[in-house]
Amino acid sequence: MIKTIKPVRKDSRYTVALEWLENENPRYVVRFSGEVLGHFGTYSGAVMLAVGDSARRRGCLVVEAVED
């Protein structure tokens, strides 16, 4: 069973789940309303993507400098 986490409080459209992709190792997949936004090897990277995307959708200026 895949545990799905909702990292953005007050917006349950964002989810992070540890899933097996084409790679050998599982990755943390970030979704917004079921649409994949990206995937990361670390939980913290996935949460940063979800929180940053949420802020951008609300009109905030988001500076991105993290690569995975």
Backbone as CSV, one residue per row, in Angstrom:
resi,resn,N_x,N_y,N_z,CA_x,CA_y,CA_z,C_x,C_y,C_z
1,MET,0.840,-1.187,0.000,0.000,0.000,0.000,0.882,1.246,0.000
2,ILE,0.549,2.205,-0.832,1.301,3.447,-0.930,0.680,4.470,0.015
3,LYS,1.524,5.025,0.875,1.049,6.063,1.785,1.144,7.409,1.075
4,THR,0.041,8.097,0.966,0.000,9.413,0.327,-0.024,10.480,1.404
5,ILE,0.852,11.457,1.256,0.980,12.531,2.228,0.509,13.828,1.584
6,LYS,-0.170,14.661,2.337,-0.632,15.961,1.840,0.217,17.045,2.506
7,PRO,1.273,17.509,1.798,2.244,18.407,2.424,1.819,19.858,2.559
8,VAL,0.816,20.293,1.802,0.403,21.699,1.856,-0.876,21.779,2.681
9,ARG,-0.736,22.347,3.864,-1.906,22.511,4.711,-2.917,23.413,4.018
10,LYS,-4.158,23.151,4.154,-5.261,23.935,3.587,-5.442,23.733,2.083
11,ASP,-4.680,22.840,1.453,-4.880,22.550,0.033,-4.584,21.076,-0.212
12,SER,-5.618,20.268,-0.114,-5.446,18.821,-0.223,-5.266,18.350,-1.664
13,ARG,-5.217,19.271,-2.631,-4.976,18.874,-4.023,-3.534,18.451,-4.245
14,TYR,-2.631,18.870,-3.345,-1.225,18.465,-3.442,-1.019,17.168,-2.681
15,THR,-0.355,16.213,-3.330,-0.027,14.949,-2.663,1.411,14.570,-2.980
16,VAL,2.020,13.850,-2.045,3.349,13.275,-2.238,3.242,11.801,-1.858
17,ALA,3.696,10.936,-2.763,3.639,9.503,-2.498,4.935,8.858,-2.977
18,LEU,5.411,7.888,-2.230,6.596,7.127,-2.610,6.154,6.050,-3.593
19,GLU,6.635,6.131,-4.841,6.182,5.220,-5.890,7.377,4.661,-6.659
20,TRP,7.167,3.493,-7.221,8.171,2.895,-8.102,7.940,3.428,-9.505
21,LEU,8.959,4.051,-10.075,8.871,4.543,-11.440,9.705,3.626,-12.331
22,GLU,10.170,4.119,-13.447,10.990,3.321,-14.343,12.346,3.011,-13.723
23,ASN,12.766,3.798,-12.751,14.042,3.574,-12.080,13.950,2.357,-11.165
24,GLU,15.093,1.880,-10.728,15.111,0.761,-9.791,14.582,1.164,-8.416
25,ASN,14.914,2.358,-8.011,14.564,2.808,-6.663,13.260,3.600,-6.677
26,PRO,12.511,3.541,-5.577,11.280,4.345,-5.505,11.611,5.829,-5.413
27,ARG,10.706,6.661,-5.893,10.863,8.113,-5.876,9.625,8.736,-5.244
28,TYR,9.796,9.916,-4.676,8.664,10.668,-4.138,8.037,11.456,-5.287
29,VAL,6.789,11.136,-5.611,6.087,11.762,-6.729,5.144,12.831,-6.187
30,VAL,5.241,14.037,-6.747,4.401,15.170,-6.339,3.296,15.333,-7.381
31,ARG,2.057,15.420,-6.899,0.917,15.618,-7.798,0.084,16.803,-7.326
32,PHE,-0.516,17.486,-8.308,-1.498,18.526,-8.036,-2.760,18.111,-8.775
33,SER,-3.800,17.837,-8.048,-5.070,17.361,-8.611,-4.859,16.167,-9.544
34,GLY,-3.970,15.273,-9.149,-3.716,14.063,-9.921,-2.681,14.216,-11.024
35,GLU,-2.305,15.444,-11.368,-1.302,15.687,-12.412,0.094,15.679,-11.794
36,VAL,1.008,14.925,-12.379,2.374,14.834,-11.849,3.105,16.144,-12.096
37,LEU,3.646,16.712,-11.006,4.457,17.923,-11.107,5.941,17.587,-11.194
38,GLY,6.332,16.489,-10.582,7.737,16.092,-10.585,7.969,14.948,-9.626
39,HIS,9.215,14.466,-9.598,9.570,13.402,-8.662,10.993,13.613,-8.163
40,PHE,11.221,13.186,-6.943,12.496,13.413,-6.263,12.923,12.159,-5.528
41,GLY,14.220,12.063,-5.282,14.755,10.970,-4.494,14.585,11.189,-3.005
42,THR,14.309,12.441,-2.618,14.146,12.751,-1.196,12.756,13.338,-0.929
43,TYR,12.270,13.067,0.270,10.964,13.603,0.670,11.016,15.127,0.751
44,SER,12.116,15.661,1.282,12.212,17.118,1.443,12.174,17.835,0.097
45,GLY,12.803,17.274,-0.927,12.742,17.875,-2.259,11.330,17.901,-2.811
46,ALA,10.595,16.817,-2.578,9.211,16.734,-3.050,8.329,17.754,-2.336
47,VAL,8.506,17.895,-1.045,7.713,18.861,-0.278,8.037,20.288,-0.730
48,MET,9.314,20.559,-0.997,9.696,21.898,-1.468,9.010,22.219,-2.794
49,LEU,8.906,21.239,-3.680,8.220,21.459,-4.953,6.740,21.762,-4.729
50,ALA,6.092,20.991,-3.871,4.663,21.192,-3.603,4.407,22.561,-2.973
51,VAL,5.186,22.917,-1.983,5.001,24.199,-1.298,5.316,25.359,-2.239
52,GLY,6.385,25.236,-3.033,6.736,26.285,-3.986,5.675,26.469,-5.060
53,ASP,5.141,25.361,-5.574,4.096,25.449,-6.587,2.831,26.085,-6.010
54,SER,2.510,25.737,-4.770,1.346,26.327,-4.106,1.525,27.842,-3.974
55,ALA,2.717,28.264,-3.571,2.988,29.697,-3.421,2.901,30.406,-4.774
56,ARG,3.454,29.787,-5.814,3.416,30.385,-7.156,1.978,30.544,-7.637
57,ARG,1.132,29.544,-7.391,-0.271,29.624,-7.813,-1.031,30.726,-7.057
58,ARG,-0.549,31.072,-5.860,-1.176,32.144,-5.086,-0.593,33.509,-5.415
59,GLY,0.363,33.557,-6.374,0.907,34.834,-6.822,2.192,35.258,-6.157
60,CYS,2.799,34.397,-5.369,4.062,34.739,-4.708,5.233,34.595,-5.672
61,LEU,6.288,35.335,-5.428,7.523,35.201,-6.178,8.315,34.062,-5.564
62,VAL,8.666,33.074,-6.364,9.391,31.912,-5.882,10.733,31.834,-6.585
63,VAL,11.810,31.788,-5.823,13.166,31.660,-6.374,13.561,30.196,-6.258
64,GLU,13.884,29.588,-7.398,14.232,28.166,-7.414,15.725,28.001,-7.634
65,ALA,16.352,27.187,-6.788,17.775,26.927,-6.943,18.127,25.486,-6.595
66,VAL,17.138,24.635,-6.393,17.388,23.258,-5.998,17.226,22.345,-7.200
67,GLU,18.222,21.524,-7.457,18.170,20.534,-8.529,18.241,19.159,-7.903
68,ASP,17.531,18.218,-8.503,17.586,16.839,-8.005,18.087,15.937,-9.092
